[in-house]
Amino acid sequence: MSRILITSALPYINGIKHLGTLAGSMLPADVYARFQRSRGRETLYICATDEHGTPTELAAAEAGVDPATFCARAHAVQYDLGRRFGLSWDHFGRSSSPQNHRLTQRFAQQLWEAGFIEERVTQQVYSNADKRFLPDRYVIGTCPHCGYESARGDQCENCTRVLDPADLLHPRSAVSGSTDIEIRGSKHLFLRQSLFAGKLRSWIEAKRGTWPLLVTSIALKWLDEGLQDRGITRDLEWGVPVNAFEWGANPDGRTPDVEGLAGKVFYVWFDAPIEYIAATWEWADSRAAEAGQGPAPDAAWERWWRLPDASDVTYVEFMGKDNVPFHTVGFPCTLMGINETRDAHDRWSTVNKAPWKLVDELKGFNWLDYYGGKFSTSQGRGVFMDHALELLPADYWRWWIMANVPETSDSTFGWEQFQAQVNADLADVLGNFVNRICKFAETRFEGVVPEGGANGALDDKLEADVLAKLRELTGHMEDREFRKSAAALRQLWVLGNQYLTEAAPWTAIKTDRDRAAVAVRHGLNLAALFAKVSEPFIPFAAEKIAEALGEPFPGRWPSLDGTGVLSALEPGRPVRAPEVLFRKVEDGQVAEWRERFGGPEMAIA
């Protein structure tokens, strides 16, 4: 059976992540990973903190610690919050790891020696007020393409165009706000992305119809505008050092200018995607250490990434739309360049006997905003992961986010909608169903699954309807259509409530105990089914339901041929009513939270 490799965009180390970050990468990846594991597939879900770059240096300085200490502390916080949200990473690594340093340096060396990296003197922004070169993202100005006045020097968040600081109109320092900046020359390394334009276009065109339109349209827009070579080094102290002194000659016979590249580090957007592979290496080393062994052999992690060993792997990436360009152009160019070489006459050939695997499926998401405006830490607008868990258990947030995940367009979070949806779906539909059937079994059938009685027409219809909806849900999950999946799951819950209403075991028991037993048995088996298929979305509640029914957790996804779908619980098995699964969100809470976090009046486009 094929293996599933899942990565979600690396959350930046600086600051607590908000609900939009969850919606755009980590939570959908987790839901998909849980689903694939439940189907019995060998699944590896990898993520990590993205730790390099100027924002880290500045945040560390503000905190009065060095960047390494700052990152170690921040990583621990992000790991803890992710686990409390139920994110089931197999490994949550760090882009500052020794493995990523080694792999990034090795990849750069291979790209240089294959002729896909070259040296160029670039004109960079130097802030006289800050007495330092400013990295791209710390130069702010007006986007020359769309007129957005707060575009960064690496990318415009408004139109997603990739920029260079020199492109900006009216540039200023993001550190001090000073416009006292000048341009100075500095030698840097460039990845020759333009050489891969044809290969990238063919690769992306082949994904039309399987990747979301959002993803292919962004990628092809980049290519249509002319693919530019990209600088992959920066004048910073914190990052993966450039070790050009180890590199051999390129196809033109040139060796790198070691002195001119001294003290530079690789650009965060070069080393961060490589961390997907390095984090898998970290995972393998961690498992080896737990087993009391030394470092893992390369084969333990390369089997997920290098062909032909990874030929049975389906690699799926999850990310927000702002990350799409770097994962459809930059990272693929890196891997294509490592997998091939070219000589001085521009003849190409395969260089690796075991080439690195490119992504198979890429799931991109639009924005989740807050009342139509952006989440903002500095302005106290929106809900962030730590505060969310102070207010309500993780499953409330997980359910709402996945039921409204911004797949085809932007989605908006609002307290009133959140309250209405979690109350209706979680409390009134799922929670009410499980509570009713389990309590009735406790009080009228001695707390065991009843036996006796034969199926009637209503029961046969239920089984047929449930199987049809289960197949629909499974298809949507396999296709990573999460809003449709959430809708199908809710419809399964509704089928259970409709069945109980029609079967009415509390009425039938007065005159026909066998008929009531059939209804209760079906209801309890529905609850067991709900625990299995709800686990990817609301794992904490699903575990409580499974425990109340004596079912293993996490369970296996039900068979689509109908076998055992509504007969998992054998007669006589003890059951009990779980604690209240979901308490309703009250109007007073919504009013308090709007006051604390802001409402529609704070929305800013």
C-alpha positions in Angstrom: 0.0 0.0 0.0 1.3 3.5 -0.9 3.0 5.6 1.7 1.8 9.2 2.4 4.3 11.9 3.1 2.7 15.2 4.4 4.3 18.5 5.0 2.7 21.8 6.1 4.3 25.2 5.6 6.7 25.9 8.4 5.4 28.4 10.9 7.8 31.3 11.5 9.5 31.1 14.9 8.6 34.7 15.8 5.3 35.0 17.7 2.3 32.9 18.5 0.3 31.8 15.4 -3.2 32.8 14.8 -6.2 30.9 13.6 -5.4 31.8 10.0 -2.1 30.0 10.2 -3.9 26.9 11.4 -6.4 27.1 8.6 -3.9 27.7 5.9 -1.6 24.7 6.5 -1.1 22.9 9.8 -4.7 21.9 10.7 -5.8 20.6 7.2 -2.5 18.7 7.1 -3.3 17.1 10.5 -6.8 16.2 9.5 -5.5 14.5 6.3 -2.7 12.7 8.2 -5.2 11.4 10.8 -7.5 10.2 8.0 -4.7 8.4 6.1 -3.4 6.7 9.3 -7.0 5.5 10.0 -7.0 3.9 6.6 -4.0 1.8 7.5 -1.5 3.7 5.3 2.0 4.3 6.5 1.9 8.1 7.0 4.6 10.6 7.9 3.5 14.2 8.9 6.5 16.5 9.1 6.6 20.2 10.1 9.1 22.5 11.8 9.7 26.0 12.9 11.2 28.4 10.3 13.9 30.0 12.4 16.3 32.0 10.3 16.2 35.6 9.0 16.3 39.1 10.4 12.9 39.0 12.3 14.5 36.4 14.5 17.6 38.5 15.1 15.5 41.5 16.0 13.1 39.6 18.2 16.0 38.0 20.1 17.7 41.4 20.6 14.4 42.8 21.9 14.1 39.8 24.3 17.8 40.3 25.4 19.0 36.9 24.3 20.9 35.4 21.4 19.0 34.1 18.4 19.7 30.4 19.3 18.2 30.8 22.8 15.3 32.8 21.5 14.5 30.1 18.9 14.8 27.2 21.4 12.3 28.9 23.7 9.9 29.8 20.9 10.1 26.4 19.4 9.0 24.8 22.7 6.1 27.2 22.9 4.9 26.4 19.4 5.3 22.7 19.9 3.3 22.8 23.1 0.5 24.8 21.5 0.4 22.5 18.5 0.1 19.4 20.6 -2.7 21.0 22.7 -4.5 21.7 19.4 -4.2 18.0 18.6 -1.7 18.5 15.8 -0.3 14.9 15.3 3.1 15.7 13.8 5.3 12.7 13.6 8.1 15.2 14.0 8.2 18.9 14.6 11.7 20.0 13.7 13.7 23.1 13.5 15.3 24.8 10.4 18.3 25.6 12.6 19.0 21.9 13.1 22.5 20.5 12.3 20.7 18.3 9.7 19.3 21.3 7.9 22.7 23.1 8.0 24.4 20.1 6.4 21.7 19.4 3.8 21.4 23.1 2.8 25.1 23.4 2.4 25.4 20.1 0.5 22.5 21.1 -1.9 24.1 24.5 -2.6 27.4 22.8 -3.3 25.8 20.4 -5.8 23.9 23.2 -7.5 27.1 25.2 -7.9 29.0 22.3 -9.2 26.1 21.5 -11.6 26.1 25.0 -12.9 22.9 26.2 -11.5 24.3 28.8 -9.0 26.4 31.8 -10.0 27.9 34.8 -8.3 26.6 38.3 -8.8 27.3 41.6 -7.3 24.0 43.0 -6.2 23.0 46.5 -5.2 21.6 46.2 -1.7 19.8 48.5 0.7 21.9 49.8 3.5 20.4 51.8 6.3 22.6 54.5 7.6 20.3 55.0 10.6 20.4 51.3 11.5 24.1 50.9 10.4 23.3 47.6 8.6 22.3 46.0 5.4 18.5 45.5 5.4 17.2 42.1 4.3 14.5 42.2 1.7 11.6 41.9 4.0 12.9 44.8 6.2 12.6 47.2 3.4 9.0 48.5 3.0 7.6 50.6 0.3 4.9 50.9 -2.4 4.5 47.9 -4.7 5.2 49.0 -8.3 2.6 46.5 -9.6 -0.5 47.1 -7.5 0.3 50.2 -5.5 0.0 48.5 -2.1 1.9 50.9 0.3 3.2 48.3 2.8 4.8 45.9 0.4 7.9 44.1 1.7 11.1 44.0 -0.3 10.8 40.2 -0.9 7.1 39.9 -1.8 3.9 42.0 -1.9 1.4 40.4 0.4 -1.4 42.1 -1.6 -0.8 40.8 -5.1 1.7 38.0 -4.2 4.3 39.3 -6.7 7.9 38.5 -5.7 10.0 41.7 -5.5 13.4 43.0 -4.9 13.9 45.9 -2.6 15.1 48.1 -5.5 11.6 47.6 -7.1 9.8 49.4 -4.3 8.7 52.9 -4.6 9.4 55.3 -1.6 11.4 52.6 0.3 12.0 52.9 4.0 13.6 50.8 6.8 11.1 48.5 8.6 13.5 48.6 11.6 13.6 52.3 12.3 11.3 53.8 9.6 14.1 55.9 8.3 14.3 56.8 4.7 18.0 57.5 5.1 19.0 54.5 3.1 21.4 53.9 0.2 22.4 51.2 -2.2 25.7 49.4 -1.8 27.2 46.6 -3.8 27.6 43.1 -2.2 28.5 39.7 -3.7 25.8 37.1 -3.5 24.8 33.7 -4.9 21.9 33.3 -7.3 19.9 30.2 -8.1 19.4 30.3 -11.9 15.7 29.6 -11.9 15.3 31.0 -15.4 17.1 27.8 -16.7 14.2 25.7 -15.4 11.3 27.7 -16.9 10.5 25.1 -19.5 10.7 22.1 -17.1 8.6 23.9 -14.5 5.9 24.8 -17.0 5.6 21.2 -18.3 5.5 20.0 -14.7 2.9 22.5 -13.6 0.8 22.1 -16.7 0.6 18.4 -16.0 -0.9 19.2 -12.6 -3.9 21.1 -14.0 -7.1 19.6 -12.9 -5.5 17.7 -10.0 -4.0 20.7 -8.1 -6.4 23.5 -6.9 -6.8 26.2 -9.5 -5.5 28.7 -7.0 -2.1 26.9 -7.0 -1.7 26.4 -10.7 -2.8 29.9 -11.5 -0.3 31.5 -9.2 2.5 29.2 -10.4 1.7 29.8 -14.1 1.4 33.6 -13.5 5.0 33.6 -12.3 6.1 31.7 -15.4 4.1 33.9 -17.8 5.7 37.0 -16.3 9.2 35.6 -17.0 11.0 33.5 -14.4 13.8 35.4 -12.7 16.9 34.1 -11.1 16.8 34.4 -7.4 19.4 35.5 -4.8 19.8 32.8 -2.2 22.3 34.4 0.2 22.0 37.4 2.6 24.2 39.6 4.7 23.2 38.3 8.1 24.7 36.5 11.1 21.9 34.1 12.0 21.3 31.4 9.4 23.0 28.5 7.6 26.6 29.7 6.8 27.8 29.6 3.2 30.6 27.1 3.2 31.9 27.9 -0.3 35.4 26.9 0.6 34.4 23.3 0.2 33.0 23.7 -3.3 34.6 22.5 -6.5 34.5 24.1 -9.9 31.4 24.7 -11.9 31.0 23.5 -15.5 32.8 26.7 -16.6 35.8 25.8 -14.5 35.2 28.5 -11.9 35.5 28.1 -8.2 33.5 30.4 -5.9 34.9 33.6 -4.4 35.4 32.3 -0.9 36.5 35.7 0.4 33.6 37.6 -1.2 31.1 35.2 0.3 32.6 35.0 3.8 30.2 35.8 6.6 27.1 35.4 4.5 24.2 33.0 5.2 21.6 31.4 3.0 18.4 33.1 2.4 15.6 31.8 4.6 13.5 30.9 1.5 16.3 28.7 0.3 16.9 26.7 3.4 13.4 26.6 4.9 11.9 24.2 2.2 15.0 22.0 2.5 14.0 21.6 6.2 11.1 19.4 5.1 13.8 16.8 4.1 16.1 17.7 7.0 13.2 17.3 9.5 12.6 13.8 8.2 16.3 13.2 8.9 15.8 14.6 12.4 12.8 12.3 12.8 14.9 9.3 11.8 17.7 10.3 14.2 15.2 10.8 17.0 13.7 7.4 16.5 17.2 5.9 16.5 18.1 7.7 19.7 14.9 6.5 21.4 15.9 2.9 20.5 19.3 3.5 22.1 21.1 3.6 18.8 23.4 6.1 17.1 22.5 8.4 14.2 20.0 6.8 11.8 21.4 5.5 8.5 20.6 7.7 5.5 18.3 5.0 4.2 16.0 5.5 7.1 15.0 9.0 6.0 15.9 9.0 2.3 13.4 6.2 1.7 10.7 9.0 1.9 12.5 11.4 -0.4 14.8 9.6 -2.9 13.8 7.5 -5.9 13.4 4.7 -6.5 12.9 3.9 -2.8 10.3 6.6 -2.6 8.4 5.5 -5.7 5.5 4.3 -3.6 5.3 7.6 -1.7 2.6 10.2 -2.4 4.0 13.5 -1.2 1.4 16.1 -0.2 2.1 19.7 0.7 -0.3 22.1 2.5 0.2 25.9 2.5 -1.4 29.3 2.3 -1.4 31.1 -1.1 1.5 33.4 -0.1 3.7 30.3 0.1 2.7 28.8 -3.2 5.3 30.5 -5.4 8.2 29.3 -3.3 6.9 25.7 -3.4 6.0 25.6 -7.1 9.1 27.4 -8.3 11.9 27.9 -5.8 12.0 24.6 -4.1 11.3 22.6 -7.3 14.2 24.4 -9.0 16.5 23.4 -6.1 15.5 19.7 -6.4 15.5 19.7 -10.2 19.0 21.3 -10.2 20.3 18.7 -7.7 18.9 15.9 -9.8 20.6 17.1 -13.0 23.8 18.8 -14.2 24.9 20.9 -17.2 28.2 21.4 -18.8 29.8 24.5 -20.4 28.0 23.8 -23.6 24.6 23.8 -21.8 24.2 20.0 -22.2 22.1 18.6 -19.5 22.2 15.1 -17.9 21.0 13.3 -14.9 23.6 13.5 -12.1 22.0 11.4 -9.2 21.3 7.8 -9.4 18.7 8.4 -6.7 17.0 11.7 -7.6 15.0 13.7 -5.0 11.3 13.5 -5.1 9.1 16.4 -6.2 5.7 17.1 -4.6 2.8 15.1 -6.0 -0.1 17.0 -4.6 -0.1 20.6 -3.4 -3.1 21.9 -1.5 -3.1 25.7 -1.3 -5.5 27.8 0.7 -6.8 31.4 0.6 -6.9 33.6 3.7 -8.9 33.3 6.9 -9.5 36.8 8.0 -11.1 38.4 11.1 -14.3 40.2 10.4 -13.0 41.0 6.9 -9.6 42.4 8.2 -6.3 40.9 9.0 -5.3 39.2 12.2 -2.9 41.5 14.1 -0.9 40.9 17.2 0.3 44.5 17.6 -3.2 45.9 17.2 -4.9 43.2 19.4 -7.2 42.0 16.7 -8.1 38.4 16.2 -7.7 35.1 18.0 -4.3 33.4 18.4 -3.6 29.9 19.4 -2.8 30.5 23.1 -5.8 32.7 23.7 -8.1 30.3 21.8 -7.3 27.4 24.1 -7.9 29.7 27.1 -11.5 30.2 25.9 -12.6 26.8 24.6 -11.2 23.3 24.1 -9.4 22.6 20.8 -12.2 20.7 19.1 -14.4 23.8 18.9 -11.8 25.6 17.0 -10.8 22.6 14.9 -14.3 22.0 13.8 -15.2 25.6 12.9 -11.9 26.1 11.0 -12.3 22.9 8.9 -16.0 23.5 8.2 -15.0 27.0 6.9 -11.5 26.4 5.6 -10.7 28.9 2.9 -10.4 26.5 -0.1 -11.9 28.4 -3.0 -12.1 31.9 -1.6 -11.2 33.8 1.6 -13.2 32.9 4.7 -14.1 35.2 7.6 -14.1 34.5 11.3 -16.8 36.2 13.3 -17.8 35.4 16.9 -21.5 35.3 16.1 -21.1 32.8 13.2 -18.6 30.8 15.3 -21.1 30.6 18.2 -24.0 29.6 15.9 -22.1 26.9 14.1 -20.4 25.1 17.0 -23.6 25.2 19.0 -25.7 23.8 16.2 -23.2 21.2 14.9 -21.3 20.1 17.9 -23.7 20.6 20.8 -27.1 20.1 19.2 -26.3 17.5 16.6 -23.3 15.3 17.6 -23.2 15.9 21.4 -27.0 15.6 21.8 -27.1 12.4 19.8 -24.3 10.7 21.8 -25.7 11.8 25.1 -29.2 10.7 24.4 -28.4 7.2 23.1 -25.8 6.4 25.8 -27.9 7.6 28.7 -30.9 5.7 27.4 -28.8 2.5 27.2 -27.6 3.1 30.8 -31.1 3.7 32.3 -33.2 1.2 30.3 -30.7 -1.5 29.1 -28.5 -1.9 32.2 -25.6 0.0 30.5 -24.9 -2.7 27.9 -25.4 -3.0 24.1 -28.8 -4.8 23.9 -29.5 -7.9 21.9 -32.7 -9.2 20.5 -35.0 -8.0 17.8 -34.6 -8.0 14.0 -34.1 -5.1 11.6 -37.1 -3.4 10.1 -37.4 -1.2 7.0 -36.3 1.9 9.0 -33.1 0.1 10.1 -32.3 -1.1 6.5 -32.8 2.4 5.2 -30.5 3.8 7.8 -27.7 1.3 6.9 -28.0 2.2 3.2 -28.1 5.9 3.9 -25.1 5.7 6.2 -23.0 3.7 3.8 -23.8 6.1 1.0 -22.8 9.1 3.1 -19.7 7.3 4.4 -18.5 6.7 0.8 -19.2 10.3 0.0 -17.2 11.5 3.0 -14.3 9.1 2.2 -14.1 10.4 -1.4 -14.0 14.0 -0.3 -11.3 13.2 2.3 -9.1 11.4 -0.3 -9.5 14.4 -2.6 -8.6 16.8 0.3 -11.9 18.7 -0.2 -12.3 19.6 3.5 -15.4 21.8 3.5 -17.2 19.1 1.6 -15.9 16.5 4.0 -17.1 18.5 7.0 -20.5 18.9 5.4 -20.7 15.2 4.7 -19.6 14.4 8.3 -22.3 16.6 9.7 -24.9 15.0 7.5 -23.8 11.6 9.0 -24.5 13.0 12.4 -27.8 14.3 11.3 -28.8 10.8 10.0 -28.3 9.5 13.5 -30.6 12.1 15.0 -33.2 11.6 12.4 -33.1 7.8 13.0 -33.5 8.2 16.8 -36.4 10.6 16.2 -38.2 8.1 13.9 -37.3 5.0 15.8 -38.1 6.6 19.2 -36.8 3.8 21.4 -38.1 5.7 24.5 -41.6 5.3 23.1 -41.2 1.8 21.7 -39.9 0.4 25.0 -43.3 0.9 26.5 -44.9 -1.8 24.3 -42.1 -3.5 22.3 -38.7 -3.9 24.1 -37.2 -5.8 21.2 -38.0 -3.0 18.9 -36.5 -0.5 21.3 -33.4 -2.8 21.6 -32.8 -2.7 17.9 -33.0 1.1 17.8 -30.6 1.4 20.8 -28.2 -1.1 19.3 -28.1 0.9 16.0 -27.8 4.2 17.9 -24.8 2.9 19.9 -23.2 1.6 16.7 -23.8 4.9 15.1 -22.0 6.6 18.0 -19.1 4.2 17.5 -19.0 5.0 13.8 -19.1 8.7 14.6 -16.0 8.3 16.8 -14.0 6.7 14.0 -14.9 9.2 11.2 -14.9 12.3 13.4 -11.4 11.6 14.8 -9.6 13.5 12.1 -11.6 16.7 12.8 -12.4 16.5 16.5 -10.0 14.0 18.0 -10.5 14.8 21.7 -14.3 14.4 21.6 -13.9 11.3 19.4 -11.7 9.7 22.0 -14.2 10.4 24.7 -16.9 8.7 22.6 -14.7 5.7 21.9 -13.9 5.3 25.5 -17.5 5.4 26.6 -18.3 2.6 24.1 -15.2 0.5 24.9 -13.8 1.0 21.4 -10.0 1.3 20.6 -8.7 4.8 19.8 -7.8 5.9 17.3 -10.0 3.4 15.4 -9.7 2.2 11.9 -11.7 3.9 9.1 -14.9 1.8 8.4 -15.0 -0.5 5.4 -16.7 0.9 2.4 -18.3 -2.4 1.5 -20.6 -2.1 4.4 -19.0 -4.8 6.5 -19.4 -4.0 10.2 -20.3 -0.4 9.6 -23.3 -0.6 12.1 -22.4 -3.8 13.9 -19.0 -3.0 15.5 -20.4 -3.3 19.1 -21.3 -6.8 20.1 -24.4 -7.3 22.3 -23.6 -7.4 26.0 -20.7 -4.9 25.8 -20.8 -2.4 28.6 -21.3 1.2 27.6 -21.7 4.4 29.5 -22.7 8.0 28.9 -19.6 10.2 28.5 -19.3 13.6 30.1 -20.9 16.4 28.2 -19.0 16.6 25.0 -19.8 20.2 24.0 -21.2 23.0 26.1 -22.9 25.7 24.2 -21.2 29.0 23.7 -23.4 31.7 25.5 -24.3 35.2 24.3 -22.4 36.6 27.3 -19.2 34.9 26.3 -19.5 36.2 22.8 -20.0 39.8 24.1 -17.0 39.4 26.4 -14.7 38.0 23.6 -15.7 40.7 21.1 -14.8 43.3 23.7 -11.4 41.6 24.4 -10.4 40.7 20.8 -12.4 43.2 18.7 -15.4 42.9 16.5 -16.3 44.1 13.0 -15.6 47.7 13.9 -11.8 46.7 14.0 -11.7 45.2 10.6 -9.1 46.7 8.4 -8.7 45.6 4.7 
